């Protein structure tokens, strides 16, 4: 892994800046965990008891970004980038996956998510989705949690792949 290029969130920012900064920090952490690896290493299921790979996590992040920001908050319709296979999220099936495509789609999804976030005046603005009221604040908080959990997986995967450790 290269030197840490992430921007540390402010310790005194308002809620909106704090949430968006922490989300961007978590996004950058996933990218950092994948830096410098070959396609084969990114696809490696490095933990014997799990089907997870770093590339699968990147593809999953792209799907989750699109789902929460585009589908839930913006009301857009769209098919999954990687349809389910045998009842398992398709993004985790990476044997024949295109690494460049996955990272491009993830980066595009993140940019789209930022644009959706910017379109909301307040963190407390809400949408109706499948009978529930959901705020931008909830989605940002949930996405931080989503990335943080999977970045923990990425830590273990990266260490198993090439021994690299660190935040």
N, C-alpha and C positions, 0 to 999 in steps of 0.2 A: 504494500500500500504506500502511496505517496504521502508527502507532507499533508497535514490536515489543512484543507482549504475552506472548511466550513465557516460560516459567519455565526458567531455565538450570539444568541438572542440577548437583548437588553434586559437588565434586571429591574428597570424602572419604566418600561413602556406601558402604554395603555393596553386594554384587553385585546383589541383587534390586532395591533402590532405584535403583541406577545404571541397570540395564537398563530398568526400567519408566519411569524419568524420561527417559532418552534416547529411548525410543520415543514417549513423549508429546510430547517436544520436536520430533521429526520429524513427528508428526501435526500439531502446531501450525504447523510450517513450511509444510506443504502448504496448510493453511487460509489462512495469511497470503499465500501466493503467489496465491490466488484472490480475496482481498478486494478489493472495490470495482469489480469487473468486471461488465459486463452479461452476459446469457445468451449473446449472440452472441460476445462476446469469449472467454468460457469455452469455447465450442465451436470456436473458431477453430483451424485447423491451421496454426499460424504459422510452422512450419519446412517449407519446400517439399519436402524429402526425406523427411518423416515424416508419418504419419497421426495423430500424438499431438496431443491437446488437453488443456488443463487440466482440463476436465470429464471427459474420458476417464481421466485419472490419478486423479481423485477416485473415479470409478466402479470403476476397477481396484483402488484401495486398499480399497474396501468389499468387493469380491470376495475379495481376498487376506486381509483380516481374518477374514471368515467362514470361508474355507477352512482356514486354519491353526488358528484358535482353536476354532471350532465343529465343523468336520468332523474335523480331525486330533486335537486335544487332547480334545474332548468326545465324539467319536464320533457326532455328530448327522448325519443325512442331510438333504439339501436341494438343490433345483435351483439353478442359477446365477441370480442376479438378472437378468442380461442374457445370454441364451443366445448361443452362438457363431453368427456369420453368415459363411457361406462359409469356414469353417475359421479365422476370426479371432475373437479374444475379443470378445464382444458389447458389453462395456463401452466399447470404443473407438469404437463406432458412435454418434455423439452428435447427428447432425443433427436428429432428432426427440426428443431426450432432454429430460426434465423436470429442470431444474436443481435446484429445491427438493427433489424426490424424491431425487435423487442425493445431495445433502448430508445429507438426513435419514437415508437408509439408511446412509451412511458413518458418521455420528455414532452411530447405533444399533449398528452393527457394532463401532465402537471401544469403546463402553460394554459390549457383550457380551464383547469380548475382555478388557477389564479384569476383568469378573466371573469369566471362566474362569481368568484368571491368579490372582486372589485365592483361588480354590478349591483351588489347588495348594499344598501345604504347603511344598514345597522346589523350588528351581530344578532340582534333579537328579531330581525325579519324572519318570517316563517313561510313555509309552503305546506300544502296538503299532499301527502303521498300515501296511497293505499290506506286511507282512513286515519292517518296519524298526522299530527302537526309537528313539523320538524324545523328547527331554527338553524341558521347559518352557524351560530355558536356551537350547537350540538355537532354538526357535521365536522367542523374544524377540530373540535375536541376529540371526536371519534377517530378522525384520521391521524391525529398525533398518536393516539393509543394504538391504532392499527400498525403504523410504521414502527413505533417503539417495540411492540411485541415481535414483529417480524425482523427488526434489526437485531434483536437478541438471537433469533434463529440464524441470521446472517453472520453474527460473531462466531457462533459454533461451526457453521459451515466453512467459513473462511479459514479458521484455525485448522480444521480437518483437511482442507484442500492443500494449503501450503504452509501452515504453521504461523501465519501472520496473526498477531493479536493487537489489541488496542482499541480504543474507542473510535 
